[in-house]
Amino acid sequence: MKKFTENVLKIVKKIPVGSVLTYAEVAKEAGNRNAARAVGNILNKNFNPKIPCHRVIRSDGKLGGYNRGAKMKKSLLISEGINII
């Protein structure tokens, strides 16, 4: 599990400003396409500001969770030019 966690954080760290990935896309890139929920749990525990967790959204285009609150996540994405449902 530690390797998967490291992979998730590495992938999310590389998401550029103005882009998003879904939890499922991150899970697939990290090596387990069925682990979208695990990606969410990993990101929920991350408080490193260098890892832009707010750039990971649900597959249906909705925000999903964020450990600093949905309002903050939406605000950050809008400031980066992302239109969110």
N, C-alpha and C positions, 0 to 999 in steps of 0.2 A: 504493500500500500504506500510505503514511503516513496518509492520510485514514481508511482502514479501521481502522488501529490506534487513532487518536484516537477514532473512533466507538465502538469496543469499550470502551476505557477509560472513556469518558463514560457509556456505558450501565451498565457494571458499578458505577461509582461511585454510581449512583442506586438500586441494589438495596437496599431497606430491610431493617433488622434483622428477622429472622424470615421472610424470603422468600428464594427461590432462583430462578435461571433456569438453563436448560440451555445448554450450549455452542452448540447449534443455534439456540436462541431468540436468544441474543446475536448470533450470526452473521446471522440474518435481520434483526434490528433494525438491525444495523450496515450492512446493504446487500448482503450476499452470503449467501444461505441455504445455499449449499454449502460454507461456509468454517468449519465447526465446529472442525476440526482446527487451522486458523489461529488461531482464538480461543484455543484451548488453548496454542498456542505463544506468543502475545502475552502471555497472563496468566502463563505460566511465567517470563517475563523481567521481570515487574513486581514491584518491591519497595516500592512506595509504599503505606504503611499506610492511606492515605485511600481506596484503591481496594480494596474487599472481595472479592478474587478467590476467597476461600473460599466465596462464595455462588453460585458457578457449578458445576453438577454435570452428570453424564452424563444422556443422555435416558432411560436405563433406571433412573434413580433412584440409581445408585451414585455414590460420591464423585468419581471422576476424579482427576486429578493436582493437586498443590499444591506450590509451590516451597519451602514450609516443612515439608513432610512430610504424609502422609495422616493420621497420628495427630493432628497439630495441626489439620488441616482438620476432622476429625470432632469434635474437642473444641470448636472454635469454633462449629460449627453446632449442636451439642447445647446449648451455653450460650445460644444464641439461640432455642432451642425447636424446632429442626428435627430430625425423626426421619429418620435415614439408614439405608439398607439395609446 
